[in-house]
Amino acid sequence: MIENFLPEHEVADLVNFVEQNLSARGHRGGVRNLLDFPRMRDLAESRAICSAVKAVLGSGARVVRGILFDKTEEANWKVPWHQDVTIAVDRKVEAEGYGPWSVKAGILHVQPPASVLERMVSVRLHLDDCPEENGALRVIAGSHTSGKLNERLIQDIAMRSVAVTCAMQPGGVLMMRPLVLHASSASKLPGHRRVVHFDYAAADLPVGMDWAV
């Protein structure tokens, strides 16, 4: 968790971009395929973010997916304990450990082996004040070291662990491993809880398959 990662004026600029180009299009709850927008790709590939990511994953890391999450009174939801276990790819290739397959917002997704997810980091940029009452993310520290977990194990670990609430202010960044157990409550406050979520990877995919970027 890094507070004040983005200066106030850059947060205001991003909020304006989201309101003018994303929210204005009637998207409820958020937007997938965020890297299709040059402004967001520039942010994902900025020196500040990439330096932080490469310090963890190494010089070969690159952004592979972008999503905007936007909790409001009209689009509010609770997320139970889970791991992020799908990636976005450009084509279907039958390979050991890959599956099941799905399509989200027109993009092919697949669950890869844990070895791929272990070489990924997610970066969450907060555009709004995000205390616990506004749906702040909760994580179970260290849970990413157990690999991919089935539902029974997820619930067992969640019940006997102490969760950390990642309350963040606008401009704050949360870096996390996709396999860390995390959850969030529905927001209890009016207004927005906007988070720009970028996934970065330093893993190679099977021959013939590439990241959908």
N, C-alpha and C positions, 0 to 999 in steps of 0.2 A: 504494500500500500504506500503510495507516494502522493502526499498532498501537494497542491500548488504546482503540479507537473506542467499544466498549461496556464499561461498568464490570463488574467481576467479579460483582456481585450480579445484574445483568441477564442476563449469560450463564448463570448458574446457574438463573435463572427460566426462560429459554428452553429450556435442556436439560430441565428438569422438565416443561415444557409438551410438548416433543417426545416424551419418554418416556411421558407419561400419555395423550396424545391421538393420536400418530402411530405411534410404534414399537409401542405396545400393541395396535394394530389389525392387526398382522401385516404391515405394509408392509416389504418387503425392498428395500434399495437406495435408498429415498427415496420422496417423495410429490410428485405434480404438483398443479396447481390449489391451491397453498398459500394463495392469497388468499381462498379460501372460508372460511378460519378467521379470525374477527375479530381474534384475538390477533396473527396474522401480518400482517393488513392494517394494523392499528394500527402495527406495527413498520415496515412498508414506507412508511407515510405519516408517520412520525415527523419532527419538526422537524430533528433532527440529520442523518438520511439525506437528506431532501429538500433541505436546504440545500446539502449536498455535491453532489447530482445537478444541481440548478438552477444551480450555479456553472459547470457544464460545458455543460448543454443549454439553459439559459435558463428563464424563469419558466413556460413552457408545458409543462414535463416532467411526466409522471405515470407511476405504476407500472402496468405492463401484463401482468406475469406473475410468478408465484412458484413456485419448485421447491425441495424439500429433497433434497440428495444425502447419502447415508449409506453410506459404505464400511465394511464389517465383514468378519470372517472368513467369514461365510455369504453375503455379497453384496459381492464384490470384483471390480474390473474395471480394465482398462487402457484409456485413451482415446487414440487416435492423434492426430496433428496434424490440426486442423480449424478451421473458423470456425463460429460460430453463425449460421445463415442462415435459420431459420424463426421465424415469429411466430404467436401464437395470436389468432384472429379470431372474430367472432360469426357470420359467414355467408359463403357463397361468392358472390363477384361476379367475373365475367369482366372482367379489366382487364389492360392491357398490362404485361408484366414480372412478373406474379404467377403463380406455379406452379413446380413441381408442388404439389398439395394432398395432405394426409394428415390422419388423425385420431389423436390421442394422448390417452389417458385420457378419451375422450368429447368432446374439444375439437378443433375444426377448426384446422388449422395450414396455413400456406402460406409459400413462399419469396417475399419481396417484392424489389423492385429494391434495388440497393445504396444508393440515395439515402435509403431508409427506415432501413436498418440504420446508416447513417452518422449518423443523428440519434437514436441509442440509446446507453445506457450500462447495463452490468450491475454490480450490487453484490453481492459475495459476503461474507457474514458467517460467520466461523469460530467454531464452538461447541466445537471440540476443538483440542488442540495438533496442528499440521500441518507437521511438518518434511518433508524430501524423502522420508524413509522411510515416511511416512504418506500418500503420494499427493498431495503438494503440486502445485499447478498450475505448469506451465512455459509461458512465453510467449516470443514473438519480438517484441521491441519494435519499433514502427513498422510492423509488417506490415499493420496495418489501413488504411494509406493507399493500398494497392494495389487496393482494391475487392474484389468477390467473385472468388475464384480457383478454377480447376478443380483436380482432384486432382493432375495432373502438376505444376502450378506450386507447389502446396502442398508436395509432397514435395521439389521442387527448392529452394525457399526454406529448408525445414527442414534440408536436408542442408548448406547452405552458410552457415547462420546460427548465431550463438551464442545459446542459449536462456537465459532468466533464470528461476531457480527461485524461486517466490513462497512461501517458507516463512512461515507465520503462526502466531501464538499465539492462544489463545481470546480472543475479543473483538476480534480484528483484522479489518479490512475491506480487501478488494481491489476496486478499481473498474477496469473494463476495457471496451473497446469490443467489441461482438459480433464484429466482423470481424478482430480481432487473432488471429493463429495461436496456438493453445494446445493443450496435451496434458497428460496426467497418467498416472502409473504406478499399478499396483495397490499397495495398502498392504501393507507388510511387518511392520506392528506389530499386536498384538492390540487389541481395543476398537473404537472408532468414529472415523470421520473425517466429521463432520457439517458441512455447509455450507448455509446458507440463501441462496438465489440469487434476487435480484429483478432484473427487467428494467424499465427506464424508457425512455420515448420522448417525443419532442417533434415527431414527424412526423405528418402528416395521411395518412389512408388514402383510397382511392377512395370516391366517393359511394355510399352503401348498405352499406359495410363499416365495422365498428368493431372495436376491440380487445376480446378476450374477457375482460372484467373485470367 
